[in-house]
Amino acid sequence: MGTDGEGAGRWDEGGEAGPHPTPREGSRLAIGVVSAGRVGAVLGAALANAGHAVVAASAVSRASRARAEELLPGAEILPPDEVVRRADLAVLAVPDDVLPGLVRGLAASDCLRPGQIVVHTCGSAGVGVLAPAAEHDVLPIALHPAMTITGRREDVARLTGACVGVTGPDGLDADAAWLVGEALVVEMGAEPVRIPEAMRPLYHAALAHGANHLVTLVREAAEILSRAGIEPAERVLAPLLSAALDNALRHGDRALTGPVVRGDAGTVATHLRHLDDRAPDAAPLYRALARRTAERARAGGLVDPAAADDVVAALERPRP
């Protein structure tokens, strides 16, 4: 990572790319953020809090420009290749499908330098996607915060104590990238977790399944309560769901409660009749999750197998 000013001397040695800015006095790395979306702006702000200097960012939309102004004050708004050219550490925080083309474009634009650190924030990809950049002898790292990020200032504080998935390259000289990635995470106040390259898609699927589908489930439950005339639905759900999440994280499947675990097939059938009549769009999700709950309860010895069979039969019974 180097000490103050160390990076500037290293970058100047490249020569052919022209002069490169040095970080502010008291900071260690010049950070370039591509782009100032939700994740990029928050990680840039967290790195600035750690003492680094965000010198440039790309921002096209009005929202991203406003986000950069709030979270990355002083960063010059530039095209992506110019952002990377000015950076000791380039953070590529673009949508997953955009990342491969961006990396190829940067590799072809002569903005990368040996020794430069190039980080991407895509959850499902490792450092393989950075291969075109790695050919320029940059240090490729994948960092993915295991946290929902909305792009607000409070997200910077939420990074403290959160986990960040770190992936570096394989090979004899790979240790440096892994260690630099972990050091950056620690500087942001988060906890690094090493994710092997081949496991990145499965790792990301787990996070998306848990976080994104949790939001969907909560909103579905709130809408069903609203259709029952119960308002505010969120007030009813908040203590129940908060306790359920806490119990699930602390006790695993033993936290399961409700009619499926009790083997109460009659109650499940009643639920389905009313959902089919009054919330038909929510009924398929109820059926799918109740079936998976029955399977987990049966595997964990939490429900009598015969009672579990009755619940599954009720779930499979066609709508009259």
MOTAWO-V967426 format. One record per residue. N is the residue number from 1. NEAR is the number of other ideal C-beta (glycine too) atoms within 10 Angstrom. Layout:
N & NEAR
N & NEAR
//
This chain:
1 & 16
2 & 14
3 & 7
4 & 15
5 & 13
6 & 14
7 & 25
8 & 17
9 & 10
10 & 16
11 & 22
12 & 14
13 & 9
14 & 14
15 & 9
16 & 6
17 & 15
18 & 8
19 & 10
20 & 19
21 & 16
22 & 19
23 & 23
24 & 16
25 & 8
26 & 8
27 & 21
28 & 22
29 & 25
30 & 23
31 & 29
32 & 29
33 & 33
34 & 27
35 & 25
36 & 31
37 & 24
38 & 18
39 & 25
40 & 28
41 & 32
42 & 31
43 & 28
44 & 26
45 & 23
46 & 24
47 & 25
48 & 20
49 & 15
50 & 17
51 & 14
52 & 24
53 & 23
54 & 31
55 & 25
56 & 27
57 & 31
58 & 26
59 & 24
60 & 13
61 & 11
62 & 8
63 & 13
64 & 20
65 & 14
66 & 14
67 & 25
68 & 27
69 & 16
70 & 14
71 & 26
72 & 25
73 & 10
74 & 12
75 & 25
76 & 15
77 & 18
78 & 18
79 & 14
80 & 23
81 & 18
82 & 17
83 & 28
84 & 28
85 & 24
86 & 22
87 & 30
88 & 28
89 & 27
90 & 26
91 & 29
92 & 27
93 & 25
94 & 21
95 & 11
96 & 14
97 & 8
98 & 12
99 & 19
100 & 16
101 & 10
102 & 22
103 & 22
104 & 14
105 & 13
106 & 25
107 & 19
108 & 11
109 & 14
110 & 12
111 & 23
112 & 25
113 & 22
114 & 12
115 & 15
116 & 26
117 & 22
118 & 27
119 & 26
120 & 27
121 & 23
122 & 23
123 & 22
124 & 17
125 & 20
126 & 25
127 & 24
128 & 16
129 & 22
130 & 27
131 & 14
132 & 17
133 & 25
134 & 19
135 & 10
136 & 16
137 & 11
138 & 22
139 & 23
140 & 25
141 & 27
142 & 28
143 & 25
144 & 25
145 & 23
146 & 19
147 & 17
148 & 14
149 & 20
150 & 10
151 & 18
152 & 15
153 & 12
154 & 8
155 & 22
156 & 21
157 & 13
158 & 18
159 & 22
160 & 12
161 & 10
162 & 17
163 & 16
164 & 23
165 & 23
166 & 25
167 & 27
168 & 23
169 & 21
170 & 13
171 & 8
172 & 5
173 & 9
174 & 14
175 & 11
176 & 14
177 & 26
178 & 16
179 & 15
180 & 18
181 & 25
182 & 19
183 & 14
184 & 26
185 & 23
186 & 13
187 & 17
188 & 24
189 & 16
190 & 23
191 & 16
192 & 19
193 & 15
194 & 12
195 & 22
196 & 11
197 & 15
198 & 10
199 & 14
200 & 22
201 & 13
202 & 11
203 & 19
204 & 19
205 & 12
206 & 13
207 & 18
208 & 12
209 & 10
210 & 10
211 & 12
212 & 11
213 & 12
214 & 13
215 & 10
216 & 10
217 & 15
218 & 16
219 & 14
220 & 16
221 & 18
222 & 18
223 & 14
224 & 20
225 & 17
226 & 14
227 & 14
228 & 12
229 & 6
230 & 13
231 & 11
232 & 11
233 & 18
234 & 14
235 & 10
236 & 14
237 & 17
238 & 12
239 & 9
240 & 10
241 & 16
242 & 10
243 & 12
244 & 15
245 & 13
246 & 11
247 & 14
248 & 13
249 & 9
250 & 9
251 & 10
252 & 11
253 & 14
254 & 12
255 & 15
256 & 20
257 & 12
258 & 13
259 & 18
260 & 30
261 & 22
262 & 17
263 & 22
264 & 18
265 & 21
266 & 12
267 & 15
268 & 24
269 & 16
270 & 13
271 & 20
272 & 18
273 & 13
274 & 13
275 & 20
276 & 16
277 & 10
278 & 12
279 & 17
280 & 10
281 & 10
282 & 18
283 & 19
284 & 11
285 & 15
286 & 20
287 & 18
288 & 11
289 & 14
290 & 20
291 & 16
292 & 11
293 & 20
294 & 26
295 & 13
296 & 16
297 & 23
298 & 20
299 & 11
300 & 13
301 & 9
302 & 19
303 & 23
304 & 13
305 & 11
306 & 8
307 & 18
308 & 22
309 & 15
310 & 19
311 & 27
312 & 18
313 & 12
314 & 22
315 & 19
316 & 9
317 & 13
318 & 4
319 & 10
320 & 5
//
